[in-house]
Amino acid sequence: MTGCVSATVTAVNLGFSDTFIAEWLYSWSIAFPVGFVLLLLLSPQFRRIVDKIVYYGNVD
């Protein structure tokens, strides 16, 4: 996911120039660790929120 997003943003900002691959890999090298850490930190909270929504939606 981070690869697709960083490639899209790089293409929008720079276009498909000669330096696209190098710039994309640089931006991805920053985006991937940030995304991975956020995934580890925030996924438990999101799971609790979704569980509450699903539980309250199925009270029969």
trRosetta pair geometry for C-beta under 8 A, 3 or more apart (Angstrom, degrees):
i j d omega theta_ij theta_ji phi_ij phi_ji
1 4 5.9 -55 -152 34 33 108
1 5 6.4 25 155 -13 67 108
1 35 7.1 -171 86 -176 104 153
2 5 5.8 -56 -143 42 34 108
2 6 5.9 27 161 -14 68 111
2 28 6.3 122 130 -144 98 78
2 31 4.4 170 -172 127 112 109
2 32 4.8 158 96 -88 153 60
2 35 4.5 -146 -75 8 128 158
3 6 6.1 -59 -140 42 24 104
3 7 6.1 24 159 -19 62 111
3 28 5.6 32 -109 -129 64 130
3 32 7.5 27 -56 -77 73 105
4 7 5.8 -57 -144 38 26 110
4 8 6.3 26 157 -19 63 108
5 8 5.8 -56 -148 36 29 111
5 9 6.3 23 158 -13 65 108
5 31 6.8 -164 84 -178 108 153
6 9 5.9 -54 -142 41 32 108
6 10 6.0 34 157 -19 65 109
6 24 6.2 123 129 -159 98 72
6 27 4.5 173 -164 114 114 107
6 28 4.4 169 84 -78 158 72
6 31 4.6 -156 -66 14 126 156
7 10 5.8 -57 -144 40 28 111
7 11 6.2 28 157 -19 64 108
7 24 5.3 35 -105 -146 67 128
7 28 7.5 18 -49 -66 74 117
8 11 5.8 -56 -146 37 28 109
8 12 6.3 26 156 -17 64 107
9 12 5.8 -53 -145 37 31 110
9 13 6.2 20 159 -11 65 112
9 27 7.0 -140 82 156 113 156
10 13 6.0 -63 -142 44 27 103
10 14 5.7 -21 176 24 68 114
10 20 6.5 120 139 -156 116 74
10 23 5.3 155 -151 114 123 105
10 24 4.5 -162 64 -90 170 78
10 27 5.6 -172 -68 29 115 149
11 14 6.9 -72 -121 58 19 78
11 15 6.6 36 -168 -130 56 17
11 16 6.2 7 -134 -63 92 75
11 20 6.9 38 -93 -144 69 120
11 24 7.9 25 -44 -85 75 118
14 17 5.6 -92 155 15 100 115
14 19 7.0 -94 177 82 146 96
14 20 6.2 174 101 -100 126 73
14 23 5.9 79 -13 82 166 163
15 20 7.5 -95 104 -83 47 113
16 20 5.2 -12 -144 -63 49 156
17 20 5.4 146 53 -44 58 87
19 22 5.2 -61 -165 49 72 112
19 23 5.3 68 137 -23 92 107
20 23 6.1 -67 -146 43 25 105
20 24 5.9 23 160 -20 66 113
21 24 5.8 -57 -142 38 26 111
21 25 6.3 24 160 -16 64 107
22 25 6.1 -56 -146 37 27 107
22 26 6.4 29 154 -19 62 108
23 26 5.6 -55 -149 36 32 114
23 27 6.4 25 156 -14 67 106
24 27 6.0 -58 -146 40 30 104
24 28 6.0 28 155 -18 66 110
25 28 5.6 -54 -140 41 31 112
25 29 6.3 39 156 -27 64 103
26 29 5.8 -52 -151 28 29 113
26 30 7.2 19 152 -10 60 103
27 30 5.9 -59 -158 38 38 107
27 31 6.0 30 150 -18 72 113
28 31 5.4 -56 -132 43 36 108
28 32 5.8 40 168 -28 71 105
29 32 6.6 -38 -131 26 22 110
29 33 7.7 15 168 -4 50 103
30 33 7.1 -69 -163 39 29 98
30 34 6.5 18 154 -11 65 118
31 34 5.8 -68 -149 44 32 110
31 35 5.8 29 160 -19 71 113
32 35 5.9 -58 -142 40 27 109
32 36 6.1 26 161 -20 64 109
33 36 5.6 -55 -142 37 31 112
33 37 6.3 29 161 -17 66 106
34 37 6.1 -58 -149 38 27 107
34 38 6.4 24 155 -15 63 110
35 38 5.8 -59 -146 41 30 110
35 39 6.2 36 154 -24 65 105
36 39 5.6 -51 -149 32 31 115
36 40 6.6 28 154 -16 63 104
37 40 5.8 -55 -150 37 33 110
37 41 6.2 21 156 -11 67 112
38 41 5.9 -62 -140 44 31 105
38 42 5.5 -2 173 5 70 120
39 42 6.8 -67 -123 48 17 89
39 43 5.6 26 179 -38 60 116
40 43 6.8 -38 -122 16 14 111
42 45 5.6 -61 -161 42 56 111
42 46 5.9 51 147 -19 84 107
43 46 5.6 -56 -141 42 36 110
43 47 6.1 42 159 -26 68 105
44 47 5.6 -54 -146 34 31 114
44 48 6.6 32 156 -19 64 102
45 48 5.8 -53 -153 33 33 110
45 49 6.5 32 151 -18 65 105
46 49 5.6 -53 -148 36 35 113
46 50 6.2 33 155 -16 68 106
47 50 5.9 -55 -145 40 30 108
47 51 6.2 33 154 -21 64 107
48 51 5.6 -54 -145 36 30 113
48 52 6.5 31 155 -20 64 104
49 52 5.9 -56 -153 34 30 110
49 53 6.5 28 152 -17 64 106
50 53 5.6 -54 -147 37 34 111
50 54 6.1 28 157 -14 68 108
51 54 5.9 -58 -143 42 29 107
51 55 5.9 28 158 -20 66 110
52 55 5.8 -54 -139 39 28 110
52 56 6.0 18 165 -10 64 112
53 56 6.3 -62 -143 43 23 102
53 57 6.1 22 158 -20 61 115
54 57 5.7 -60 -144 38 27 113
54 58 6.4 3 164 -2 63 114
55 58 6.4 -77 -150 45 25 95
55 59 7.3 49 152 -57 62 87
56 59 6.1 -20 -153 -21 39 115
